[in-house]
């Protein structure tokens, strides 16, 4: 087995390597009312997607 050297990949993107991964993520329970949709990211939901959303919402536990 060998170690992974990410240096060539970073150079391809013109960015230096960093060892900082940012803020440690966490897990917490949120009420549904606290969730938000970013309209800049979320594409329009059509009939098929709406059916999937309803299926997920009904079966969410």
PDB file of N, H, CA, C and O in Angstrom:
ATOM      1  N   UNK A   1       0.841  -1.185   0.000  1.00  0.00           N
ATOM      2  CA  UNK A   1       0.000   0.000   0.000  1.00  0.00           C
ATOM      3  C   UNK A   1       0.884   1.246   0.000  1.00  0.00           C
ATOM      4  O   UNK A   1       1.983   1.242   0.556  1.00  0.00           O
ATOM      5  N   UNK A   2       0.393   2.300  -0.625  1.00  0.00           N
ATOM      6  H   UNK A   2      -0.499   2.303  -1.076  1.00  0.00           H
ATOM      7  CA  UNK A   2       1.147   3.545  -0.657  1.00  0.00           C
ATOM      8  C   UNK A   2       0.265   4.686  -0.167  1.00  0.00           C
ATOM      9  O   UNK A   2      -0.962   4.589  -0.194  1.00  0.00           O
ATOM     10  N   UNK A   3       0.882   5.741   0.270  1.00  0.00           N
ATOM     11  H   UNK A   3       1.878   5.820   0.292  1.00  0.00           H
ATOM     12  CA  UNK A   3       0.127   6.915   0.707  1.00  0.00           C
ATOM     13  C   UNK A   3      -0.361   7.684  -0.512  1.00  0.00           C
ATOM     14  O   UNK A   3       0.137   7.481  -1.619  1.00  0.00           O
ATOM     15  N   UNK A   4      -1.306   8.542  -0.316  1.00  0.00           N
ATOM     16  H   UNK A   4      -1.711   8.706   0.584  1.00  0.00           H
ATOM     17  CA  UNK A   4      -1.865   9.366  -1.383  1.00  0.00           C
ATOM     18  C   UNK A   4      -1.216  10.734  -1.344  1.00  0.00           C
ATOM     19  O   UNK A   4      -1.179  11.377  -0.295  1.00  0.00           O
ATOM     20  N   UNK A   5      -0.704  11.185  -2.480  1.00  0.00           N
ATOM     21  H   UNK A   5      -0.734  10.662  -3.332  1.00  0.00           H
ATOM     22  CA  UNK A   5      -0.110  12.514  -2.594  1.00  0.00           C
ATOM     23  C   UNK A   5      -1.037  13.389  -3.431  1.00  0.00           C
ATOM     24  O   UNK A   5      -1.073  13.251  -4.653  1.00  0.00           O
ATOM     25  N   UNK A   6      -1.793  14.293  -2.789  1.00  0.00           N
ATOM     26  H   UNK A   6      -1.765  14.405  -1.796  1.00  0.00           H
ATOM     27  CA  UNK A   6      -2.735  15.126  -3.524  1.00  0.00           C
ATOM     28  C   UNK A   6      -2.101  16.340  -4.215  1.00  0.00           C
ATOM     29  O   UNK A   6      -2.805  17.105  -4.874  1.00  0.00           O
ATOM     30  N   UNK A   7      -0.786  16.528  -4.074  1.00  0.00           N
ATOM     31  H   UNK A   7      -0.214  15.907  -3.538  1.00  0.00           H
ATOM     32  CA  UNK A   7      -0.111  17.702  -4.636  1.00  0.00           C
ATOM     33  C   UNK A   7      -0.388  17.899  -6.128  1.00  0.00           C
ATOM     34  O   UNK A   7      -0.714  19.018  -6.527  1.00  0.00           O
ATOM     35  N   UNK A   8      -0.276  16.876  -6.966  1.00  0.00           N
ATOM     36  H   UNK A   8      -0.012  15.968  -6.642  1.00  0.00           H
ATOM     37  CA  UNK A   8      -0.526  17.094  -8.398  1.00  0.00           C
ATOM     38  C   UNK A   8      -1.951  17.571  -8.697  1.00  0.00           C
ATOM     39  O   UNK A   8      -2.167  18.323  -9.647  1.00  0.00           O
ATOM     40  N   UNK A   9      -2.900  17.143  -7.905  1.00  0.00           N
ATOM     41  H   UNK A   9      -2.725  16.531  -7.133  1.00  0.00           H
ATOM     42  CA  UNK A   9      -4.286  17.531  -8.132  1.00  0.00           C
ATOM     43  C   UNK A   9      -4.502  18.995  -7.764  1.00  0.00           C
ATOM     44  O   UNK A   9      -5.210  19.715  -8.469  1.00  0.00           O
ATOM     45  N   UNK A  10      -3.902  19.435  -6.678  1.00  0.00           N
ATOM     46  H   UNK A  10      -3.327  18.850  -6.106  1.00  0.00           H
ATOM     47  CA  UNK A  10      -4.028  20.827  -6.255  1.00  0.00           C
ATOM     48  C   UNK A  10      -3.374  21.743  -7.284  1.00  0.00           C
ATOM     49  O   UNK A  10      -3.910  22.805  -7.602  1.00  0.00           O
ATOM     50  N   UNK A  11      -2.229  21.338  -7.798  1.00  0.00           N
ATOM     51  H   UNK A  11      -1.794  20.476  -7.540  1.00  0.00           H
ATOM     52  CA  UNK A  11      -1.527  22.150  -8.789  1.00  0.00           C
ATOM     53  C   UNK A  11      -2.365  22.312 -10.051  1.00  0.00           C
ATOM     54  O   UNK A  11      -2.321  23.364 -10.689  1.00  0.00           O
ATOM     55  N   UNK A  12      -3.115  21.301 -10.412  1.00  0.00           N
ATOM     56  H   UNK A  12      -3.150  20.447  -9.894  1.00  0.00           H
ATOM     57  CA  UNK A  12      -3.957  21.359 -11.610  1.00  0.00           C
ATOM     58  C   UNK A  12      -5.044  22.423 -11.474  1.00  0.00           C
ATOM     59  O   UNK A  12      -5.509  22.961 -12.479  1.00  0.00           O
ATOM     60  N   UNK A  13      -5.450  22.732 -10.251  1.00  0.00           N
ATOM     61  H   UNK A  13      -5.073  22.295  -9.435  1.00  0.00           H
ATOM     62  CA  UNK A  13      -6.480  23.731 -10.025  1.00  0.00           C
ATOM     63  C   UNK A  13      -5.898  25.086  -9.627  1.00  0.00           C
ATOM     64  O   UNK A  13      -6.640  26.033  -9.369  1.00  0.00           O
ATOM     65  N   UNK A  14      -4.573  25.173  -9.578  1.00  0.00           N
ATOM     66  H   UNK A  14      -3.970  24.403  -9.788  1.00  0.00           H
ATOM     67  CA  UNK A  14      -3.925  26.439  -9.262  1.00  0.00           C
ATOM     68  C   UNK A  14      -4.127  26.909  -7.836  1.00  0.00           C
ATOM     69  O   UNK A  14      -4.077  28.108  -7.560  1.00  0.00           O
ATOM     70  N   UNK A  15      -4.354  25.976  -6.934  1.00  0.00           N
ATOM     71  H   UNK A  15      -4.394  25.002  -7.159  1.00  0.00           H
ATOM     72  CA  UNK A  15      -4.560  26.335  -5.528  1.00  0.00           C
ATOM     73  C   UNK A  15      -3.588  25.552  -4.660  1.00  0.00           C
ATOM     74  O   UNK A  15      -3.312  24.383  -4.929  1.00  0.00           O
ATOM     75  N   UNK A  16      -3.074  26.190  -3.629  1.00  0.00           N
ATOM     76  H   UNK A  16      -3.298  27.140  -3.411  1.00  0.00           H
ATOM     77  CA  UNK A  16      -2.190  25.453  -2.716  1.00  0.00           C
ATOM     78  C   UNK A  16      -3.002  24.473  -1.866  1.00  0.00           C
ATOM     79  O   UNK A  16      -4.201  24.652  -1.653  1.00  0.00           O
ATOM     80  N   UNK A  17      -2.327  23.450  -1.398  1.00  0.00           N
ATOM     81  H   UNK A  17      -1.353  23.304  -1.572  1.00  0.00           H
ATOM     82  CA  UNK A  17      -2.986  22.499  -0.500  1.00  0.00           C
ATOM     83  C   UNK A  17      -3.212  23.145   0.854  1.00  0.00           C
ATOM     84  O   UNK A  17      -2.420  23.980   1.292  1.00  0.00           O
ATOM     85  N   UNK A  18      -4.273  22.765   1.504  1.00  0.00           N
ATOM     86  H   UNK A  18      -4.916  22.087   1.148  1.00  0.00           H
ATOM     87  CA  UNK A  18      -4.540  23.240   2.854  1.00  0.00           C
ATOM     88  C   UNK A  18      -4.893  22.046   3.725  1.00  0.00           C
ATOM     89  O   UNK A  18      -5.514  21.089   3.262  1.00  0.00           O
ATOM     90  N   UNK A  19      -4.501  22.107   4.965  1.00  0.00           N
ATOM     91  H   UNK A  19      -3.997  22.885   5.341  1.00  0.00           H
ATOM     92  CA  UNK A  19      -4.864  21.038   5.892  1.00  0.00           C
ATOM     93  C   UNK A  19      -6.073  21.434   6.725  1.00  0.00           C
ATOM     94  O   UNK A  19      -6.566  20.638   7.523  1.00  0.00           O
ATOM     95  N   UNK A  20      -6.551  22.658   6.544  1.00  0.00           N
ATOM     96  H   UNK A  20      -6.150  23.305   5.896  1.00  0.00           H
ATOM     97  CA  UNK A  20      -7.717  23.114   7.286  1.00  0.00           C
ATOM     98  C   UNK A  20      -8.986  22.579   6.638  1.00  0.00           C
ATOM     99  O   UNK A  20      -9.228  22.809   5.453  1.00  0.00           O
ATOM    100  N   UNK A  21      -9.773  21.886   7.392  1.00  0.00           N
ATOM    101  H   UNK A  21      -9.577  21.700   8.355  1.00  0.00           H
ATOM    102  CA  UNK A  21     -11.031  21.353   6.889  1.00  0.00           C
ATOM    103  C   UNK A  21     -12.211  22.235   7.258  1.00  0.00           C
ATOM    104  O   UNK A  21     -13.354  21.904   6.943  1.00  0.00           O
ATOM    105  N   UNK A  22     -11.949  23.348   7.918  1.00  0.00           N
ATOM    106  H   UNK A  22     -11.021  23.618   8.174  1.00  0.00           H
ATOM    107  CA  UNK A  22     -13.032  24.241   8.312  1.00  0.00           C
ATOM    108  C   UNK A  22     -13.621  23.853   9.654  1.00  0.00           C
ATOM    109  O   UNK A  22     -13.021  23.113  10.433  1.00  0.00           O
ATOM    110  N   UNK A  23     -14.798  24.368   9.897  1.00  0.00           N
ATOM    111  H   UNK A  23     -15.285  24.969   9.264  1.00  0.00           H
ATOM    112  CA  UNK A  23     -15.488  24.122  11.168  1.00  0.00           C
ATOM    113  C   UNK A  23     -15.974  22.679  11.216  1.00  0.00           C
ATOM    114  O   UNK A  23     -16.501  22.160  10.232  1.00  0.00           O
ATOM    115  N   UNK A  24     -15.796  22.041  12.359  1.00  0.00           N
ATOM    116  H   UNK A  24     -15.367  22.463  13.158  1.00  0.00           H
ATOM    117  CA  UNK A  24     -16.239  20.667  12.542  1.00  0.00           C
ATOM    118  C   UNK A  24     -17.765  20.619  12.411  1.00  0.00           C
ATOM    119  O   UNK A  24     -18.462  21.385  13.076  1.00  0.00           O
ATOM    120  N   UNK A  25     -18.290  19.727  11.561  1.00  0.00           N
ATOM    121  H   UNK A  25     -17.723  19.105  11.021  1.00  0.00           H
ATOM    122  CA  UNK A  25     -19.743  19.647  11.410  1.00  0.00           C
ATOM    123  C   UNK A  25     -20.387  19.042  12.652  1.00  0.00           C
ATOM    124  O   UNK A  25     -19.733  18.385  13.462  1.00  0.00           O
ATOM    125  N   UNK A  26     -21.662  19.280  12.773  1.00  0.00           N
ATOM    126  H   UNK A  26     -22.193  19.814  12.115  1.00  0.00           H
ATOM    127  CA  UNK A  26     -22.407  18.735  13.895  1.00  0.00           C
ATOM    128  C   UNK A  26     -23.756  18.214  13.424  1.00  0.00           C
ATOM    129  O   UNK A  26     -24.175  18.482  12.298  1.00  0.00           O
ATOM    130  N   UNK A  27     -24.412  17.492  14.264  1.00  0.00           N
ATOM    131  H   UNK A  27     -24.072  17.274  15.179  1.00  0.00           H
ATOM    132  CA  UNK A  27     -25.728  16.950  13.963  1.00  0.00           C
ATOM    133  C   UNK A  27     -26.687  17.425  15.037  1.00  0.00           C
ATOM    134  O   UNK A  27     -26.413  17.304  16.231  1.00  0.00           O
ATOM    135  N   UNK A  28     -27.813  17.966  14.603  1.00  0.00           N
ATOM    136  H   UNK A  28     -28.036  18.064  13.633  1.00  0.00           H
ATOM    137  CA  UNK A  28     -28.821  18.386  15.571  1.00  0.00           C
ATOM    138  C   UNK A  28     -30.203  18.250  14.937  1.00  0.00           C
ATOM    139  O   UNK A  28     -30.345  18.265  13.715  1.00  0.00           O
ATOM    140  N   UNK A  29     -31.193  18.119  15.773  1.00  0.00           N
ATOM    141  H   UNK A  29     -31.077  18.107  16.766  1.00  0.00           H
ATOM    142  CA  UNK A  29     -32.570  18.017  15.311  1.00  0.00           C
ATOM    143  C   UNK A  29     -33.129  19.418  15.101  1.00  0.00           C
ATOM    144  O   UNK A  29     -32.961  20.298  15.945  1.00  0.00           O
ATOM    145  N   UNK A  30     -33.790  19.615  13.974  1.00  0.00           N
ATOM    146  H   UNK A  30     -33.926  18.901  13.288  1.00  0.00           H
ATOM    147  CA  UNK A  30     -34.405  20.901  13.664  1.00  0.00           C
ATOM    148  C   UNK A  30     -35.879  20.698  13.376  1.00  0.00           C
ATOM    149  O   UNK A  30     -36.267  19.678  12.807  1.00  0.00           O
ATOM    150  N   UNK A  31     -36.702  21.658  13.761  1.00  0.00           N
ATOM    151  H   UNK A  31     -36.387  22.487  14.223  1.00  0.00           H
ATOM    152  CA  UNK A  31     -38.100  21.569  13.352  1.00  0.00           C
ATOM    153  C   UNK A  31     -38.194  21.846  11.845  1.00  0.00           C
ATOM    154  O   UNK A  31     -37.410  22.629  11.309  1.00  0.00           O
ATOM    155  N   UNK A  32     -39.129  21.219  11.180  1.00  0.00           N
ATOM    156  H   UNK A  32     -39.766  20.583  11.615  1.00  0.00           H
ATOM    157  CA  UNK A  32     -39.308  21.418   9.744  1.00  0.00           C
ATOM    158  C   UNK A  32     -39.448  22.907   9.423  1.00  0.00           C
ATOM    159  O   UNK A  32     -38.983  23.357   8.376  1.00  0.00           O
ATOM    160  N   UNK A  33     -40.069  23.656  10.289  1.00  0.00           N
ATOM    161  H   UNK A  33     -40.447  23.290  11.140  1.00  0.00           H
ATOM    162  CA  UNK A  33     -40.278  25.094  10.050  1.00  0.00           C
ATOM    163  C   UNK A  33     -38.971  25.876   9.988  1.00  0.00           C
ATOM    164  O   UNK A  33     -38.960  27.011   9.512  1.00  0.00           O
ATOM    165  N   UNK A  34     -37.868  25.294  10.459  1.00  0.00           N
ATOM    166  H   UNK A  34     -37.877  24.371  10.845  1.00  0.00           H
ATOM    167  CA  UNK A  34     -36.571  25.977  10.431  1.00  0.00           C
ATOM    168  C   UNK A  34     -35.840  25.774   9.104  1.00  0.00           C
ATOM    169  O   UNK A  34     -34.846  26.451   8.839  1.00  0.00           O
ATOM    170  N   UNK A  35     -36.320  24.849   8.267  1.00  0.00           N
ATOM    171  H   UNK A  35     -37.127  24.299   8.482  1.00  0.00           H
ATOM    172  CA  UNK A  35     -35.664  24.574   6.992  1.00  0.00           C
ATOM    173  C   UNK A  35     -35.997  25.660   5.977  1.00  0.00           C
ATOM    174  O   UNK A  35     -37.110  26.185   5.960  1.00  0.00           O
ATOM    175  N   UNK A  36     -35.035  25.989   5.139  1.00  0.00           N
ATOM    176  H   UNK A  36     -34.130  25.562   5.152  1.00  0.00           H
ATOM    177  CA  UNK A  36     -35.208  27.022   4.116  1.00  0.00           C
ATOM    178  C   UNK A  36     -34.713  26.503   2.778  1.00  0.00           C
ATOM    179  O   UNK A  36     -33.844  25.633   2.729  1.00  0.00           O
ATOM    180  N   UNK A  37     -35.260  27.033   1.692  1.00  0.00           N
ATOM    181  H   UNK A  37     -35.966  27.740   1.731  1.00  0.00           H
ATOM    182  CA  UNK A  37     -34.838  26.692   0.339  1.00  0.00           C
ATOM    183  C   UNK A  37     -34.158  27.905  -0.262  1.00  0.00           C
ATOM    184  O   UNK A  37     -34.698  29.011  -0.220  1.00  0.00           O
ATOM    185  N   UNK A  38     -32.981  27.703  -0.818  1.00  0.00           N
ATOM    186  H   UNK A  38     -32.543  26.805  -0.853  1.00  0.00           H
ATOM    187  CA  UNK A  38     -32.246  28.775  -1.484  1.00  0.00           C
ATOM    188  C   UNK A  38     -32.698  28.808  -2.939  1.00  0.00           C
ATOM    189  O   UNK A  38     -32.356  27.907  -3.704  1.00  0.00           O
ATOM    190  N   UNK A  39     -33.468  29.841  -3.343  1.00  0.00           N
ATOM    191  H   UNK A  39     -33.746  30.573  -2.721  1.00  0.00           H
ATOM    192  CA  UNK A  39     -33.982  29.889  -4.710  1.00  0.00           C
ATOM    193  C   UNK A  39     -32.879  30.002  -5.766  1.00  0.00           C
ATOM    194  O   UNK A  39     -33.116  29.685  -6.932  1.00  0.00           O
ATOM    195  N   UNK A  40     -31.692  30.443  -5.382  1.00  0.00           N
ATOM    196  H   UNK A  40     -31.500  30.701  -4.435  1.00  0.00           H
ATOM    197  CA  UNK A  40     -30.578  30.526  -6.324  1.00  0.00           C
ATOM    198  C   UNK A  40     -30.037  29.130  -6.646  1.00  0.00           C
ATOM    199  O   UNK A  40     -29.384  28.934  -7.670  1.00  0.00           O
ATOM    200  N   UNK A  41     -30.310  28.173  -5.775  1.00  0.00           N
ATOM    201  H   UNK A  41     -30.841  28.332  -4.943  1.00  0.00           H
ATOM    202  CA  UNK A  41     -29.777  26.822  -5.949  1.00  0.00           C
ATOM    203  C   UNK A  41     -30.857  25.850  -6.417  1.00  0.00           C
ATOM    204  O   UNK A  41     -30.618  25.034  -7.308  1.00  0.00           O
ATOM    205  N   UNK A  42     -32.030  25.936  -5.825  1.00  0.00           N
ATOM    206  H   UNK A  42     -32.224  26.598  -5.102  1.00  0.00           H
ATOM    207  CA  UNK A  42     -33.100  24.966  -6.099  1.00  0.00           C
ATOM    208  C   UNK A  42     -33.740  25.236  -7.457  1.00  0.00           C
ATOM    209  O   UNK A  42     -34.245  26.330  -7.709  1.00  0.00           O
ATOM    210  N   UNK A  43     -33.714  24.239  -8.319  1.00  0.00           N
ATOM    211  H   UNK A  43     -33.303  23.351  -8.114  1.00  0.00           H
ATOM    212  CA  UNK A  43     -34.383  24.389  -9.606  1.00  0.00           C
ATOM    213  C   UNK A  43     -35.887  24.173  -9.422  1.00  0.00           C
ATOM    214  O   UNK A  43     -36.330  23.681  -8.384  1.00  0.00           O
ATOM    215  N   UNK A  44     -36.653  24.541 -10.425  1.00  0.00           N
ATOM    216  H   UNK A  44     -36.293  24.941 -11.268  1.00  0.00           H
ATOM    217  CA  UNK A  44     -38.102  24.430 -10.349  1.00  0.00           C
ATOM    218  C   UNK A  44     -38.510  22.960 -10.216  1.00  0.00           C
ATOM    219  O   UNK A  44     -37.899  22.082 -10.824  1.00  0.00           O
ATOM    220  N   UNK A  45     -39.544  22.703  -9.420  1.00  0.00           N
ATOM    221  H   UNK A  45     -40.041  23.417  -8.926  1.00  0.00           H
ATOM    222  CA  UNK A  45     -40.025  21.341  -9.206  1.00  0.00           C
ATOM    223  C   UNK A  45     -41.270  21.133 -10.063  1.00  0.00           C
ATOM    224  O   UNK A  45     -42.259  21.852  -9.924  1.00  0.00           O
ATOM    225  N   UNK A  46     -41.209  20.144 -10.948  1.00  0.00           N
ATOM    226  H   UNK A  46     -40.405  19.560 -11.061  1.00  0.00           H
ATOM    227  CA  UNK A  46     -42.335  19.829 -11.816  1.00  0.00           C
ATOM    228  C   UNK A  46     -43.100  18.638 -11.260  1.00  0.00           C
ATOM    229  O   UNK A  46     -42.823  18.192 -10.147  1.00  0.00           O
ATOM    230  N   UNK A  47     -44.060  18.114 -12.020  1.00  0.00           N
ATOM    231  H   UNK A  47     -44.286  18.477 -12.924  1.00  0.00           H
ATOM    232  CA  UNK A  47     -44.965  17.074 -11.529  1.00  0.00           C
ATOM    233  C   UNK A  47     -44.251  15.863 -10.942  1.00  0.00           C
ATOM    234  O   UNK A  47     -44.574  15.435  -9.834  1.00  0.00           O
ATOM    235  N   UNK A  48     -43.281  15.302 -11.672  1.00  0.00           N
ATOM    236  H   UNK A  48     -43.019  15.650 -12.572  1.00  0.00           H
ATOM    237  CA  UNK A  48     -42.571  14.124 -11.169  1.00  0.00           C
ATOM    238  C   UNK A  48     -41.830  14.414  -9.879  1.00  0.00           C
ATOM    239  O   UNK A  48     -41.843  13.607  -8.950  1.00  0.00           O
ATOM    240  N   UNK A  49     -41.181  15.573  -9.825  1.00  0.00           N
ATOM    241  H   UNK A  49     -41.170  16.229 -10.580  1.00  0.00           H
ATOM    242  CA  UNK A  49     -40.456  15.970  -8.621  1.00  0.00           C
ATOM    243  C   UNK A  49     -41.392  16.218  -7.454  1.00  0.00           C
ATOM    244  O   UNK A  49     -41.079  15.880  -6.312  1.00  0.00           O
ATOM    245  N   UNK A  50     -42.553  16.815  -7.744  1.00  0.00           N
ATOM    246  H   UNK A  50     -42.808  17.089  -8.671  1.00  0.00           H
ATOM    247  CA  UNK A  50     -43.542  17.092  -6.696  1.00  0.00           C
ATOM    248  C   UNK A  50     -44.041  15.780  -6.083  1.00  0.00           C
ATOM    249  O   UNK A  50     -44.244  15.689  -4.872  1.00  0.00           O
ATOM    250  N   UNK A  51     -44.234  14.769  -6.929  1.00  0.00           N
ATOM    251  H   UNK A  51     -44.069  14.843  -7.913  1.00  0.00           H
ATOM    252  CA  UNK A  51     -44.665  13.462  -6.414  1.00  0.00           C
ATOM    253  C   UNK A  51     -43.598  12.879  -5.491  1.00  0.00           C
ATOM    254  O   UNK A  51     -43.919  12.308  -4.449  1.00  0.00           O
ATOM    255  N   UNK A  52     -42.337  13.024  -5.874  1.00  0.00           N
ATOM    256  H   UNK A  52     -42.077  13.488  -6.720  1.00  0.00           H
ATOM    257  CA  UNK A  52     -41.240  12.523  -5.032  1.00  0.00           C
ATOM    258  C   UNK A  52     -41.181  13.260  -3.708  1.00  0.00           C
ATOM    259  O   UNK A  52     -40.983  12.642  -2.663  1.00  0.00           O
ATOM    260  N   UNK A  53     -41.351  14.582  -3.740  1.00  0.00           N
ATOM    261  H   UNK A  53     -41.512  15.085  -4.589  1.00  0.00           H
ATOM    262  CA  UNK A  53     -41.323  15.373  -2.510  1.00  0.00           C
ATOM    263  C   UNK A  53     -42.441  14.918  -1.572  1.00  0.00           C
ATOM    264  O   UNK A  53     -42.210  14.735  -0.377  1.00  0.00           O
ATOM    265  N   UNK A  54     -43.642  14.737  -2.104  1.00  0.00           N
ATOM    266  H   UNK A  54     -43.829  14.886  -3.075  1.00  0.00           H
ATOM    267  CA  UNK A  54     -44.763  14.282  -1.277  1.00  0.00           C
ATOM    268  C   UNK A  54     -44.516  12.890  -0.696  1.00  0.00           C
ATOM    269  O   UNK A  54     -44.835  12.628   0.464  1.00  0.00           O
ATOM    270  N   UNK A  55     -43.944  12.000  -1.512  1.00  0.00           N
ATOM    271  H   UNK A  55     -43.685  12.213  -2.454  1.00  0.00           H
ATOM    272  CA  UNK A  55     -43.651  10.648  -1.041  1.00  0.00           C
ATOM    273  C   UNK A  55     -42.644  10.687   0.111  1.00  0.00           C
ATOM    274  O   UNK A  55     -42.807   9.994   1.115  1.00  0.00           O
ATOM    275  N   UNK A  56     -41.609  11.502  -0.047  1.00  0.00           N
ATOM    276  H   UNK A  56     -41.476  12.065  -0.863  1.00  0.00           H
ATOM    277  CA  UNK A  56     -40.606  11.619   1.007  1.00  0.00           C
ATOM    278  C   UNK A  56     -41.205  12.224   2.263  1.00  0.00           C
ATOM    279  O   UNK A  56     -40.965  11.736   3.368  1.00  0.00           O
ATOM    280  N   UNK A  57     -41.993  13.299   2.095  1.00  0.00           N
ATOM    281  H   UNK A  57     -42.187  13.695   1.197  1.00  0.00           H
ATOM    282  CA  UNK A  57     -42.591  13.979   3.251  1.00  0.00           C
ATOM    283  C   UNK A  57     -43.539  13.067   4.018  1.00  0.00           C
ATOM    284  O   UNK A  57     -43.554  13.080   5.249  1.00  0.00           O
ATOM    285  N   UNK A  58     -44.330  12.276   3.300  1.00  0.00           N
ATOM    286  H   UNK A  58     -44.318  12.265   2.300  1.00  0.00           H
ATOM    287  CA  UNK A  58     -45.280  11.376   3.966  1.00  0.00           C
ATOM    288  C   UNK A  58     -44.576  10.252   4.718  1.00  0.00           C
ATOM    289  O   UNK A  58     -45.041   9.814   5.771  1.00  0.00           O
ATOM    290  N   UNK A  59     -43.456   9.788   4.175  1.00  0.00           N
ATOM    291  H   UNK A  59     -43.078  10.143   3.320  1.00  0.00           H
ATOM    292  CA  UNK A  59     -42.765   8.661   4.791  1.00  0.00           C
ATOM    293  C   UNK A  59     -41.618   9.052   5.709  1.00  0.00           C
ATOM    294  O   UNK A  59     -40.931   8.186   6.250  1.00  0.00           O
ATOM    295  N   UNK A  60     -41.403  10.365   5.890  1.00  0.00           N
ATOM    296  H   UNK A  60     -41.961  11.069   5.450  1.00  0.00           H
ATOM    297  CA  UNK A  60     -40.270  10.822   6.693  1.00  0.00           C
ATOM    298  C   UNK A  60     -40.467  10.449   8.142  1.00  0.00           C
ATOM    299  O   UNK A  60     -41.544  10.655   8.702  1.00  0.00           O
ATOM    300  N   UNK A  61     -39.431   9.901   8.755  1.00  0.00           N
ATOM    301  H   UNK A  61     -38.556   9.734   8.300  1.00  0.00           H
ATOM    302  CA  UNK A  61     -39.517   9.517  10.169  1.00  0.00           C
ATOM    303  C   UNK A  61     -38.195   9.832  10.825  1.00  0.00           C
ATOM    304  O   UNK A  61     -38.027   9.594  12.021  1.00  0.00           O
TER     305      UNK A  61
END
